[in-house]
Amino acid sequence: MSAETEALNEQIKQSVALLRRHLDWDVALDRLAELNNRVEDPDLWNDSAAAQAMMRERNTLAARMEGVQKLETDVRDAMELAEMAEAEGDQAMVADAIASLKASAADAKRREIESLLSGEADANDAFLEVNAGAGGTEAQDWAEMLLRMYSRWAEQHGYKIQLMEESEGEQAGLKSATLQITGPNAYGWLKTEAGVHRLVRISPFDSAARRQTSFASIWVYPVVDDTIDIEINDADLKVDTFRASGAGGQHVNKTESAIRITHVPSGIIVACQTDRSQHRNRATAMGMLKARLYEAELQKREAAAAITEAGKTDIGWGHQIRSYVLAPYQLVKDLRTGVEKGNPDAVLDGGLDDFMAASLAARVGATRSEASASAQ
């Protein structure tokens, strides 16, 4: 067996051992069996909120365990293929086996980092808010680029996306927009992206083709359900209606169905324009406000909040968490972790996993190697 094949196999075996340890495999097996039995209870859906919470737990646990089992199967198959190929001297088949092992190693690395998602709301869906900062039209175009980047990342990971609100720029791009991203651990992954993002490029809006620097901010907060009690005093709210912008037909553009709610004590502002009904938009916006207030409470309770709060400042110089340089050279650099990528096009097309993984590891206070060592 080649040294490369053996090294990949050993790397994946260590990751699988760590994943089983994080899951507490025997306990997880018992818990999944218990949840599967409860699914068969005809009275389960008498309490829909409790049933939904139980189903989320079941589906999340089942997905994690099936992922580990799939890794073990894939690696076993690849090792058998490699052994047979080497015995027959089939180099093409050896290459296929190594490629399969590399794919499994990448999957194991992602799952290993994902196993660190243990925050109170990490498993929840997420709202992701983009706001243009310093730079005028340049910044508004940059905000739209970021919205596309996170949409592409979500699509690549099988998450569902819904545009909750957008405010178009005067000439191009967006002043602001909010996405709801639905899928397992959406908030856990995306929360590390909160902060100011800086773009350096040759301006497409400058006839002199000068280099420009633009800023936009990302804010992420978890979607919450009715089981989480957040008290909101109506007297603390300022509610405005406005006409929805963008696509949506004549009705959307002619009626003030969109809702903007300001929570005066905290200064939090949310908006929704997804529905033609003002009543339903208001209900959705209240849910978004509840999520923002809940997220603010989480930040107070989690020691990791210091990293996020440091990025939650003015949208301009000195506050960025990541720089995207398109000219005079090509580089994306995360200023918190030092992770760099020399292919900005791939990053802007959704290639964010390495940045997220490094930020998550730093946030929980453990690098991948430290986490692996703790499993020994």
Salt bridges, closest charged atoms under 4 A:
GLU4 OE2 - LYS102 NZ 3.42
GLU34 OE2 - ARG31 NH1 2.95
GLU57 OE2 - ARG31 NE 2.81
GLU72 OE2 - ARG20 NE 3.00
ASP74 OD2 - LYS70 NZ 2.66
ASP107 OD1 - ARG111 NE 3.24
GLU112 OE1 - ARG368 NE 3.46
GLU120 OE1 - ARG301 NH2 2.52
ASP122 OD1 - LYS191 NZ 2.71
GLU129 OE1 - ARG292 NH1 3.12
GLU138 OE1 - ARG201 NH2 3.21
ASP141 OD2 - ARG201 NH2 2.74
GLU155 OE1 - ARG152 NH1 3.17
GLU170 OE2 - LYS175 NZ 3.19
GLU193 OE1 - ARG322 NH1 2.74
ASP206 OD2 - ARG210 NE 2.67
ASP225 OD2 - ARG56 NH2 2.55
ASP226 OD1 - LYS290 NZ 3.95
ASP240 OD2 - LYS238 NZ 2.89
ASP275 OD1 - ARG280 NE 3.06
GLU297 OE2 - ARG301 NH1 3.42
ASP334 OD2 - ARG322 NH2 3.02
ASP334 OD2 - ARG336 NH2 2.76
GLU340 OE2 - LYS333 NZ 3.66
ASP349 OD1 - ARG148 NH2 3.01
ASP349 OD1 - ARG152 NE 3.05
ASP353 OD2 - ARG110 NH1 3.44
ASP353 OD2 - HIS157 NE2 2.97
ASP354 OD2 - LYS341 NZ 2.41
